[in-house]
Amino acid sequence: MANPTAAMLVIGDEILSGRTRDSNMHYLAGELTRHGIRLLEARVVADEAPAIIAAVNALRATYDHVFTSGGIGPTHDDITAEAIAAAFEVGISQRPDALALLAAHYERAGLEFNAARRQMARIPDGAMLIDNPVSTAPGFTLGNVHVMAGVPNIFQAMVASVMPTLTGGAPLLSQSLRVNRGEGEVAGPFGALAAEYPELSMGSYPFLQNGAHGTNLVIRGTDAAQIDAAMTRLAALFG
């Protein structure tokens, strides 16, 4: 059986403006790889409801899982929760369980649980909360869409909360060979080898070091024995 598939939707004007560098996709890709879920697409959209709705609906219809980051805070431009509700055509409200979590958190911190902070309890109808051990404000899962914060350490904590609930496949393994030859020199034999192993994914990644061209050849898959066999052939070709 093929491994489950996933996509990521990064939401935020600050990413598209260059003010903030996204690190969440890199982190998620590594966690999904270890869990045997294939991340096949990533998109970045602005804090605009129509763009979020269109992207969510396209991705959730195509992949087994969709992970979003950004736009679930207390400010006016945090519109992700409302956009997800609109995408699924369900209602949204400040949910009692989310309110209780936040109220207890701010009481412990000695801070006012004001109207802006209450906004972080907005959860679409039918969603399940995603635990946030860092700052308490929850994410949520609705259908196959997992909605999480954009702040990296909170995003990572939410990923850790979600991952045990997902059914993965065989872990995705990889091996690589570094060769001091340009891509144009290795492309023919490497392509022929890839054709012999259709169940494996093979990629070439050129580099330039000290004025010399080279290529990292990477073989990925779920069958360790098959990867070993392909790597033995690869080493014989370019060793």
C-alpha positions as a printed Julia matrix, in Angstrom:
239×3 Matrix{Float64}:
   0.0    0.0     0.0
   1.32   3.43   -0.94
   2.32   5.79    1.84
  -0.17   8.53    2.77
   0.32  11.91    1.13
   0.34  15.45    2.49
   0.5   19.09    1.51
   1.39  22.2     3.48
  -0.24  25.61    3.27
   1.79  28.49    4.73
  -0.41  31.5     5.45
   0.84  35.02    6.02
   1.69  38.33    4.41
   4.89  38.42    6.46
   6.22  35.36    4.6
   5.39  36.74    1.17
   6.84  40.16    2.0
  10.17  38.68    3.05
   9.88  40.02    6.6
   9.81  36.5     8.01
  11.67  33.43    6.8
   9.55  30.28    6.93
  11.15  27.32    8.72
   7.99  25.35    9.4
   7.88  23.57    6.04
  11.42  22.24    6.53
  10.53  20.97    9.99
   7.25  19.39    8.88
   8.91  17.67    5.92
  11.39  15.96    8.21
   8.71  14.82   10.67
   6.47  13.49    7.92
   9.35  11.65    6.3
  10.09   9.89    9.6
   6.42   9.02    9.95
   6.11   7.59    6.45
   3.9   10.35    5.02
   4.95  11.9     1.71
   4.89  15.7     1.56
   4.12  16.34   -2.11
   3.17  20.01   -2.29
   3.61  23.28   -0.43
   1.91  26.62   -1.08
   2.18  30.09    0.43
  -0.81  32.44    0.42
  -1.52  35.89    1.79
  -3.82  36.72    4.71
  -6.8   36.86    2.35
  -9.84  34.67    2.92
 -10.56  33.79   -0.75
  -6.96  32.65   -1.29
  -6.96  30.54    1.87
 -10.34  28.97    1.09
  -9.39  28.12   -2.5
  -6.05  26.62   -1.5
  -7.5   24.57    1.37
 -10.26  23.13   -0.79
  -7.86  22.26   -3.61
  -5.31  20.63   -1.32
  -7.71  18.69    0.91
  -9.33  17.17   -2.17
  -5.97  16.02   -3.5
  -3.97  14.79   -0.51
  -4.6   12.62    2.55
  -3.51  15.37    4.93
  -3.18  19.15    4.77
  -1.14  21.09    7.33
  -1.51  24.84    7.65
   0.63  27.31    9.58
  -0.12  30.89   10.5
  -3.07  33.17   11.1
  -4.68  31.76   14.25
  -3.62  34.46   16.73
  -5.56  37.3    18.41
  -5.12  40.12   15.86
  -7.41  41.4    13.1
  -5.41  39.72   10.33
  -5.6   36.28   11.95
  -8.37  34.95    9.72
  -7.34  31.35    9.15
  -9.95  29.8    11.46
 -12.78  31.68    9.75
 -11.43  30.77    6.31
 -11.23  27.08    7.22
 -14.81  27.17    8.5
 -15.89  28.79    5.23
 -14.0   26.2     3.19
 -15.88  23.4     5.0
 -19.12  25.41    5.05
 -19.54  25.08    8.83
 -20.12  27.59   11.61
 -17.47  28.97   13.93
 -17.63  30.24   17.5
 -15.6   30.72   20.67
 -15.78  27.18   21.94
 -16.2   26.51   25.68
 -13.36  23.96   25.93
 -10.91  26.28   24.16
 -12.07  29.22   26.29
 -11.52  27.19   29.46
  -7.97  26.28   28.45
  -7.11  29.89   27.67
  -8.81  31.31   30.77
  -6.81  28.98   33.02
  -3.59  29.86   31.21
  -4.02  33.62   31.59
  -5.11  33.24   35.2
  -1.91  31.35   35.98
   0.08  34.04   34.18
  -1.72  36.84   36.03
  -2.85  38.41   32.77
  -6.23  39.7    31.71
  -8.23  37.32   29.55
  -9.43  40.12   27.29
 -11.5   40.15   24.11
  -8.47  39.83   21.82
  -7.19  36.77   23.66
 -10.66  35.23   23.58
 -10.44  35.37   19.79
  -7.95  32.5    19.94
 -10.81  30.24   21.1
 -12.54  30.57   17.7
 -12.94  26.98   16.49
 -15.01  25.74   13.52
 -17.92  23.45   14.34
 -16.95  19.78   14.45
 -13.2   20.36   14.77
 -10.95  18.59   17.27
  -8.49  20.67   19.28
  -4.74  20.31   18.78
  -2.84  20.56   22.05
  -0.43  23.47   22.44
   1.84  22.93   25.45
   3.85  26.08   24.69
   1.28  28.89   24.84
  -2.0   26.95   25.36
  -3.93  28.55   22.46
  -5.05  25.45   20.54
  -4.88  24.56   16.91
  -7.53  22.28   15.45
  -8.18  19.46   13.01
 -11.21  19.54   10.74
 -11.57  16.67    8.31
  -8.1   16.05    6.92
  -6.89  19.62    7.58
  -4.62  20.31   10.56
  -4.52  24.01   11.45
  -1.53  25.21   13.46
   0.26  28.35   14.59
   2.98  30.03   12.56
   5.43  30.68   15.42
   8.03  27.93   14.9
   8.32  26.54   18.44
   4.52  26.46   18.8
   4.12  24.91   15.34
   6.61  22.21   16.28
   4.78  21.47   19.53
   1.49  21.17   17.64
   3.06  18.83   15.07
   4.22  16.65   17.97
   0.63  16.6    19.25
  -0.85  15.67   15.88
   1.65  13.12   14.61
   0.71  10.24   16.95
  -2.88  10.48   15.72
  -1.92   9.9    12.08
  -1.48   6.58   10.34
   1.82   6.62    8.51
   3.48   4.21    6.16
   6.93   2.71    5.93
   9.57   5.31    6.9
  11.1    7.05    3.9
  14.79   6.18    3.67
  17.55   7.78    1.63
  21.18   7.29    0.71
  23.43   9.6    -1.26
  26.63   9.49   -3.27
  28.79  12.56   -3.86
  30.59  12.55   -7.2
  33.03  15.1    -8.58
  31.31  15.29  -11.93
  28.77  17.71  -13.36
  25.14  16.81  -13.88
  25.58  16.7   -17.63
  28.16  13.94  -17.26
  26.15  11.75  -14.91
  22.65  12.34  -16.29
  22.61   9.53  -18.85
  23.78   6.6   -16.69
  21.89   7.9   -13.66
  18.65   8.16  -15.66
  19.07   4.63  -16.95
  19.57   3.35  -13.4
  16.45   5.2   -12.23
  14.45   3.47  -14.97
  15.53   0.09  -13.6
  14.16   0.94  -10.15
  10.74   2.54  -10.73
   9.73   2.12   -7.07
  12.6    4.31   -5.93
  12.96   8.07   -6.28
  16.31   9.29   -7.6
  17.44  12.89   -7.73
  20.59  14.79   -8.64
  21.69  17.99   -6.92
  24.65  19.9    -8.38
  27.15  21.91   -6.36
  30.17  24.08   -7.0
  33.05  23.85   -4.56
  36.45  25.49   -4.94
  35.69  26.12   -8.58
  34.95  22.46   -9.31
  31.55  21.09  -10.3
  30.07  18.08   -8.57
  26.75  16.34   -8.02
  25.06  14.71   -5.04
  23.09  11.69   -6.23
  20.27  10.72   -3.88
  18.16   7.56   -3.83
  14.97   7.49   -1.73
  12.39   4.84   -0.98
  10.85   2.6     1.64
  12.63  -0.67    0.79
  16.07  -0.67    2.43
  17.3   -3.71    0.5
  16.29  -2.19   -2.83
  18.01   1.09   -1.94
  21.17  -0.81   -0.99
  21.13  -2.68   -4.31
  20.65   0.53   -6.28
  23.41   2.27   -4.34
  25.8   -0.6    -5.09
  25.05  -0.16   -8.79
  25.42   3.58   -8.48
  28.8    3.32   -6.78
  29.98   0.97   -9.51
  28.94   3.5   -12.15
  30.64   6.52  -10.61
  33.0    5.17   -7.97
